[in-house]
Amino acid sequence: MSVPAVVIAAPASGSGKTTLATGLIGALRRAGHRVAPFKVGPDYIDPGYHGLAAGRPGRNLDPVLCGPERIAPLYLHGSADCDIAVVEGVMGLFDGRIDENNSDPIAEGSTAQIAAMLGAPVILVVDARGHSQSLAALLHGFATYDSGIRLGGVILNRVGSERHEQVLRAACTRVGLPVLGALPRLAELEVPSRHLGLIPAVEHGSAAQTAVDAMTDLVAAHIDLAAVVALASSQTSGPSWNPAEELRLAAESGSGASALIAQPEHGPAARVVPTVARVAGDSERAAAGAGWDRGTDQAFVTGGPIIAVAGGAAFTFGYAEHRELLEAAGARVVVFDPMRDELPSGTAGLVIPGGFPEEHAAALAANVPLLEQIAARAERGLPIHAECAGLLYLTRSLDGHRMAGVIDATAEFGPRLTLGYRDAVALTDSPLWRAGERIRGHEFHRTRLTAPAADPAAWAWRAPSGETVREGATTHHVHASYLHTHPAGNPSAIARFVATARAFADDEALV
């Protein structure tokens, strides 16, 4: 039997889903539940707050990046040992990937699609400001728009007064939807945001935990938790996602990765023991919620190449499954902070994930020894996987601040947001992909390259305008791009990267 779930959705963005979902996760945990937190779509920030509230990593459910066939297995994997799951939606309930050729009322990658896949009820969070009796018509539309979606209840958010709440409750009753709670307007609960949304929990430090505690208090005081638990259900079945099994299946599929995968000592399903045994400090706890952790325990397991992963406040975007796949492929993962650390000893591969380097450019530039280390190791063939923030860090400069100079380009904060899913094809062989391989990725940034790299482009895709976009750079065993990918959707790439790192470590040992 799968773990029961509730899906937190809304008519539109800005309705308060994150506050409600985070507070609900915290309140359920405080009540004694083991809560599995999930976020729909390619969001890296909200899962950080979910992770703080749940005490376990927040995970993503994204059928666009991972494939719809992996949603149930990933859900079962992420909810193991839990008794309830809270899934926070994205944008409005039926909003997803824009595709003019899709006639289905449920868009690909939407909250509605995930709710249908899980067989879980939807709790609709409504921003009550400006609503009165007409709320009944809005709820009727959402409840009847698609018969495959079960609207199980409503939470009224930002209610102005007791009388306002009475009117709204009457509107919900008129369409037969129970009200599970009503939250008052409390501006002090707003979490600081910037150009890409909320400030990540790892950057917000102890204030992030304070904010999560406040959200938990609010939900515990105003939401009927017993009713939420009674409503929760799911209909997922089948095997749970297993990183070692994913690598084995990728090898058998003829992807070319079969010779690259080194299984752990104790059989194909065994997992390598995590390199970092515990999380230390507020910012590290937040990083764990985002999918990576950084600890002080240096008791590494023996064997396998060391993969250094950039973390800290500048590089907070990561998926928990990334680490799990790296370890299942035989790697030892070590997280370090580029604002203060040097490369971990014995680094044979480097992952630089997304984040906000533009907010920390001066501090990153000040760590000259690390910049020089990375440039020198890249010249010797160190495999590097860099996404978005990682691409910026590898350029010559970012907003005038010195960067690593591995990629012959400069970058700056730009005037507009670039956002959307991309169907891309690899243009060049790299430590992760072979030329001609097709993947789905996601762009989300406000920076731009002012002097584009002269190195071979990493990807090409067709823009909505019809023009061909060439993006990113590959050089010296480096793959750098603005495109975010989900490792669970690309297990062969992870196997290939670890194998390349193993070969680099062997070569270095001979020098």
C-alpha positions in Angstrom: 0.0 0.0 0.0 1.4 3.4 -0.9 1.7 6.3 1.5 -1.4 8.5 1.5 -0.9 12.0 0.2 -2.6 15.4 -0.2 -1.8 17.8 -3.0 -1.7 21.5 -2.2 -2.8 23.5 -5.2 -4.2 26.9 -6.0 -6.1 28.8 -8.7 -3.0 30.8 -9.5 0.5 31.6 -8.4 0.9 33.8 -5.4 -2.0 32.3 -3.5 0.2 31.1 -0.6 0.9 27.4 -1.5 4.4 27.4 -0.1 3.5 28.9 3.2 0.6 26.5 3.6 2.5 23.4 2.4 5.6 24.1 4.5 3.5 24.9 7.6 1.4 21.8 7.0 4.5 19.6 6.7 5.8 21.1 10.0 2.5 20.8 11.8 2.0 17.2 10.8 5.5 16.4 11.9 5.0 18.1 15.2 1.8 16.0 15.7 3.9 12.9 15.4 3.7 12.0 11.7 6.6 11.1 9.5 6.0 13.4 6.5 7.4 13.0 3.0 7.6 16.4 1.3 7.4 16.9 -2.5 7.2 19.7 -5.0 5.8 19.6 -8.4 8.1 20.8 -11.2 11.7 21.9 -11.5 11.7 24.1 -8.4 14.9 24.0 -6.2 13.9 26.6 -3.6 10.6 25.5 -2.1 12.0 21.9 -1.3 14.6 23.6 0.9 11.9 24.9 3.2 10.0 21.6 2.9 13.1 19.8 4.0 13.5 22.0 7.1 9.9 21.4 8.1 10.0 17.6 7.5 13.5 16.9 8.7 14.2 15.0 5.5 15.1 16.1 2.0 12.4 17.7 -0.1 12.0 16.0 -3.5 10.6 17.0 -6.8 8.0 15.2 -9.0 8.5 16.4 -12.6 7.1 14.3 -15.4 8.6 16.6 -18.1 12.2 16.1 -16.9 12.0 12.6 -15.4 9.3 11.0 -17.6 5.8 10.2 -16.5 6.8 6.5 -16.0 9.1 7.5 -13.1 6.6 9.6 -11.1 5.1 6.7 -9.1 8.5 5.0 -8.4 10.1 8.4 -7.3 7.1 9.0 -5.1 7.4 5.6 -3.5 11.1 6.1 -3.0 10.7 9.5 -1.4 7.9 8.5 0.9 9.5 5.3 2.2 9.2 5.0 6.0 6.6 7.8 6.1 2.9 7.7 7.0 1.7 10.8 5.0 3.0 12.9 2.1 2.4 16.6 1.3 2.8 17.5 -2.4 3.1 21.2 -3.1 1.9 22.1 -6.6 3.2 24.6 -9.1 1.5 27.8 -10.4 -2.3 27.2 -10.9 -3.8 23.7 -10.6 -4.0 23.1 -14.4 -1.0 25.1 -15.4 2.0 23.3 -16.9 4.1 23.1 -20.0 2.6 25.2 -22.8 2.1 23.0 -25.8 -0.3 24.2 -28.5 -0.5 20.6 -29.8 -1.8 19.2 -26.5 -5.6 19.1 -26.5 -5.8 17.5 -23.1 -7.3 19.8 -20.4 -4.5 18.7 -18.1 -1.1 20.2 -19.1 2.1 18.2 -19.0 3.9 18.8 -15.8 0.9 20.4 -14.1 -0.2 19.9 -10.5 -3.3 18.3 -11.9 -1.3 15.7 -13.8 0.7 14.7 -10.7 -2.5 14.5 -8.6 -4.0 12.2 -11.2 -0.9 10.1 -11.4 -0.8 9.6 -7.7 -4.5 9.2 -7.3 -4.3 11.8 -4.5 -6.9 14.4 -3.5 -6.3 18.1 -4.1 -6.6 20.8 -1.4 -7.2 24.1 -3.1 -5.6 27.1 -1.4 -7.6 30.3 -2.2 -6.2 33.8 -1.7 -9.4 35.2 -0.1 -8.5 38.9 -0.8 -11.2 40.3 -3.0 -13.4 37.2 -2.9 -17.0 37.1 -1.6 -20.0 35.0 -2.7 -18.5 34.6 -6.3 -16.0 32.2 -4.8 -18.6 29.5 -5.2 -18.5 29.9 -9.0 -14.7 29.7 -9.1 -14.7 26.6 -6.9 -17.4 25.0 -9.0 -15.2 25.5 -12.1 -12.1 23.9 -10.6 -14.1 21.0 -9.1 -15.8 20.1 -12.4 -13.2 21.1 -15.0 -11.7 17.6 -15.2 -13.4 14.5 -13.7 -10.0 12.8 -13.1 -9.1 15.4 -10.4 -10.7 15.0 -7.0 -11.0 18.3 -5.2 -11.2 17.3 -1.5 -11.3 20.6 0.3 -10.5 24.2 0.5 -8.2 26.3 2.6 -9.0 30.0 2.8 -5.8 32.1 3.0 -5.4 35.8 3.9 -8.9 36.1 5.3 -9.7 39.7 6.3 -12.2 39.3 9.2 -14.6 36.9 11.0 -17.5 38.1 8.8 -15.4 37.7 5.7 -14.7 34.1 6.7 -18.4 33.4 7.3 -19.3 34.6 3.8 -16.5 32.5 2.2 -17.4 29.4 4.1 -21.0 29.7 3.0 -19.8 29.9 -0.6 -17.8 26.7 -0.2 -20.8 24.9 1.3 -22.9 26.0 -1.6 -20.7 23.9 -4.0 -20.2 21.0 -1.5 -16.6 21.6 -0.6 -15.4 21.3 3.0 -13.3 24.1 4.4 -10.2 22.6 6.1 -9.1 25.9 7.6 -8.9 29.6 7.3 -5.6 31.6 7.7 -5.7 35.3 8.6 -3.6 38.0 6.8 -0.2 38.0 8.4 2.4 40.0 6.4 5.2 39.2 8.9 5.2 35.6 7.5 6.4 36.7 4.1 9.8 35.1 3.3 12.2 37.5 1.5 12.4 37.0 -2.2 14.5 38.1 -5.2 14.4 37.8 -8.9 13.9 34.1 -9.1 11.5 33.7 -6.2 12.1 33.0 -2.5 15.6 33.3 -1.1 16.9 29.7 -0.6 16.7 28.4 2.9 20.5 27.8 2.9 21.1 31.5 2.3 18.4 32.6 4.8 20.3 30.7 7.6 18.7 30.5 11.0 16.0 32.9 9.8 14.7 30.2 7.5 14.1 27.9 10.4 12.4 30.7 12.3 10.2 31.3 9.3 9.4 27.6 9.0 8.5 27.5 12.7 6.2 30.4 12.3 4.4 28.8 9.3 4.1 25.6 11.4 2.5 27.6 14.3 0.1 29.3 11.9 -1.1 26.1 10.3 -1.3 24.2 13.6 -3.6 27.0 14.9 -5.9 27.4 11.9 -6.0 24.1 9.9 -8.0 21.0 10.9 -5.1 18.5 10.8 -7.3 15.5 11.6 -9.4 16.3 8.6 -6.4 16.6 6.3 -5.0 13.2 7.5 -8.5 11.6 7.0 -8.6 13.1 3.5 -5.1 11.9 2.4 -4.9 8.9 0.0 -3.0 7.7 -3.0 -3.2 4.9 -5.5 0.4 4.5 -6.6 1.8 1.0 -7.0 4.7 -0.9 -8.4 8.4 -0.9 -7.5 10.1 2.0 -5.8 12.8 4.0 -7.6 16.2 2.5 -7.0 19.3 4.3 -8.3 21.4 1.1 -8.7 18.5 -0.5 -10.7 18.2 2.6 -12.8 21.8 2.4 -13.7 21.5 -1.3 -14.6 18.5 -0.7 -16.8 20.3 2.2 -18.5 23.1 -0.1 -19.3 20.8 -2.8 -20.7 19.0 -0.3 -22.8 22.0 -0.1 -25.2 22.7 3.5 -24.2 26.4 2.9 -24.3 26.9 3.1 -20.5 27.1 -0.6 -19.8 30.9 -0.6 -19.6 30.9 2.5 -17.5 28.9 1.3 -14.5 30.9 -0.2 -11.6 28.6 -1.8 -9.1 29.2 -1.6 -5.4 30.8 -4.6 -3.7 27.7 -6.2 -2.3 25.5 -6.8 -5.4 23.8 -4.7 -8.0 21.2 -3.2 -5.6 23.6 -2.3 -2.9 24.1 1.4 -2.1 27.4 3.0 -1.4 27.5 4.4 2.1 27.1 8.2 1.9 30.4 10.1 2.2 29.1 12.8 4.6 27.5 11.2 7.7 25.8 14.1 9.3 24.7 17.7 8.7 26.3 20.5 10.8 24.7 23.9 11.4 21.7 25.8 10.2 22.8 26.5 6.6 23.9 22.9 6.2 20.5 21.6 7.4 18.9 23.9 4.7 21.3 22.4 2.1 20.2 18.9 3.1 16.6 20.0 2.4 17.7 21.0 -1.1 19.2 17.7 -1.9 22.9 18.1 -0.9 24.4 18.1 2.6 27.7 19.3 3.9 29.2 17.8 7.1 32.4 17.6 9.1 32.8 13.9 9.1 35.6 12.9 6.7 35.4 9.1 7.2 35.3 8.3 3.5 34.4 4.9 2.2 37.2 3.2 0.3 37.4 3.0 -3.4 35.6 4.9 -6.1 36.4 8.3 -7.5 35.7 11.4 -5.3 33.1 13.7 -6.9 33.3 17.2 -5.4 29.9 19.1 -5.4 29.9 22.8 -5.0 27.5 23.9 -2.2 27.2 26.8 0.3 25.1 29.8 -0.2 26.0 30.3 -3.9 25.1 26.9 -5.2 21.9 25.6 -3.6 20.1 24.0 -6.5 20.2 20.2 -6.4 18.1 17.1 -6.5 18.5 14.4 -3.8 18.4 11.7 -6.5 21.6 13.2 -8.0 23.7 12.2 -5.0 22.0 8.9 -4.8 22.8 8.1 -8.4 26.4 9.2 -8.1 26.9 7.0 -5.1 25.1 4.0 -6.7 27.6 4.4 -9.6 30.4 4.0 -7.2 31.4 7.6 -6.5 32.2 9.2 -3.1 30.4 12.6 -2.9 32.1 15.4 -1.0 30.2 18.8 -0.7 32.4 21.9 -0.4 31.8 25.7 -0.3 33.5 27.6 -3.1 33.4 30.8 -1.1 35.7 29.4 1.6 37.1 26.0 0.7 39.6 24.5 -1.8 38.9 21.4 -3.8 38.6 18.3 -1.7 41.8 16.2 -1.7 41.7 13.6 -4.5 38.9 15.2 -6.5 38.3 13.3 -9.7 35.1 15.0 -10.8 33.4 18.3 -10.1 29.7 19.1 -10.1 28.8 22.8 -9.9 25.0 23.0 -9.7 22.6 26.0 -10.0 22.1 28.8 -7.5 22.8 32.5 -7.1 26.5 33.2 -7.8 25.5 36.7 -8.9 24.5 37.4 -5.3 27.9 36.2 -4.0 30.3 37.1 -6.9 32.7 39.1 -4.7 33.1 36.3 -2.2 33.5 33.7 -4.9 36.1 35.9 -6.6 38.0 36.4 -3.4 38.8 32.6 -3.1 41.6 32.9 -5.7 43.3 29.6 -4.7 40.2 27.6 -5.6 39.7 29.4 -8.9 43.3 28.7 -9.9 42.9 25.0 -8.7 39.8 24.5 -10.9 41.4 26.1 -13.9 44.5 24.0 -13.6 42.7 20.8 -13.0 40.3 21.5 -15.9 43.3 22.0 -18.1 44.5 18.5 -17.1 41.2 17.0 -18.0 39.1 17.1 -14.8 35.5 16.1 -15.6 33.2 19.0 -14.8 29.4 19.1 -14.9 28.2 22.7 -14.5 24.6 23.9 -14.7 23.4 27.5 -14.8 25.2 29.0 -11.8 28.0 26.5 -12.6 28.3 27.9 -16.1 28.6 31.4 -14.7 31.3 30.3 -12.2 33.4 28.8 -15.0 33.4 32.0 -17.2 36.2 34.6 -17.1 34.1 37.1 -15.1 30.6 37.6 -13.7 29.5 41.2 -13.3 33.1 42.3 -13.4 34.3 39.8 -10.8 36.9 37.3 -11.6 35.7 33.7 -12.1 37.5 30.4 -12.9 38.1 31.2 -16.6 37.6 27.6 -17.8 35.0 28.8 -20.3 36.1 31.7 -22.6 33.1 33.9 -21.9 32.0 36.7 -19.6 28.6 37.0 -17.9 26.4 39.6 -16.2 23.0 40.0 -14.5 20.5 40.6 -17.3 17.3 42.7 -17.9 14.8 39.8 -18.2 14.0 36.4 -17.0 14.6 33.4 -19.2 12.2 30.6 -18.3 10.9 27.4 -19.8 11.3 23.7 -20.6 13.5 22.8 -23.6 13.8 19.8 -25.9 17.5 19.8 -26.5 20.0 17.7 -28.5 23.6 17.4 -27.5 25.9 18.9 -30.1 29.2 17.6 -28.8 30.5 14.6 -26.9 31.0 15.4 -23.2 31.6 13.6 -19.9 27.8 13.2 -19.7 26.2 13.0 -23.1 27.1 11.9 -26.6 26.5 14.0 -29.6 23.0 13.5 -30.9 21.5 12.4 -27.6 18.1 14.1 -26.8 17.1 15.3 -23.4 14.6 17.6 -21.7 15.9 20.4 -19.6 14.7 23.6 -18.0 16.0 27.2 -18.1 15.5 29.6 -15.2 17.9 32.6 -15.0 18.2 36.4 -15.1 21.9 36.4 -16.2 23.3 36.3 -19.7 26.7 35.7 -21.4 27.9 39.0 -22.7 30.8 37.5 -24.6 29.5 34.1 -25.7 31.9 31.2 -25.4 34.0 30.4 -28.5 34.1 26.7 -27.4 31.7 24.2 -29.0 28.1 24.6 -27.9 26.6 22.0 -25.5 23.0 22.0 -26.7 20.7 23.1 -29.5 16.9 23.4 -29.5 14.1 25.0 -31.5 12.8 28.2 -29.9 9.0 29.0 -30.1 9.9 31.5 -32.7 11.3 28.7 -34.9 14.9 29.8 -34.7 17.6 27.3 -33.6 19.2 28.2 -30.2 22.8 27.0 -29.5 23.7 27.2 -25.9 26.4 26.3 -23.4 30.0 25.2 -23.9 32.0 22.0 -23.9 35.8 21.9 -23.5 38.5 19.9 -21.7 36.0 17.3 -20.4 33.7 20.1 -19.3 30.0 20.3 -19.9 28.6 23.8 -19.0 25.1 25.1 -19.8 22.2 27.1 -18.5 20.0 24.1 -18.9 19.0 22.2 -15.7 18.5 18.5 -16.1 17.1 16.0 -13.7 19.5 13.1 -13.0 16.7 10.6 -12.4 15.7 11.2 -16.0 19.2 10.8 -17.3 20.9 7.9 -15.4 23.2 7.0 -18.3 24.7 10.5 -18.1 25.5 10.0 -14.4 27.1 6.6 -15.0 29.2 8.1 -17.8 30.3 11.0 -15.6 31.4 8.7 -12.8 33.3 6.5 -15.2 35.1 9.5 -16.7 36.0 10.6 -13.2 37.3 7.1 -12.4 39.5 7.2 -15.5 40.8 10.7 -14.6 41.7 9.4 -11.1 43.6 6.5 -12.6 45.5 8.7 -14.9 46.4 11.1 -12.1 47.7 8.2 -10.0 50.1 7.3 -12.8 51.6 10.9 -12.9 
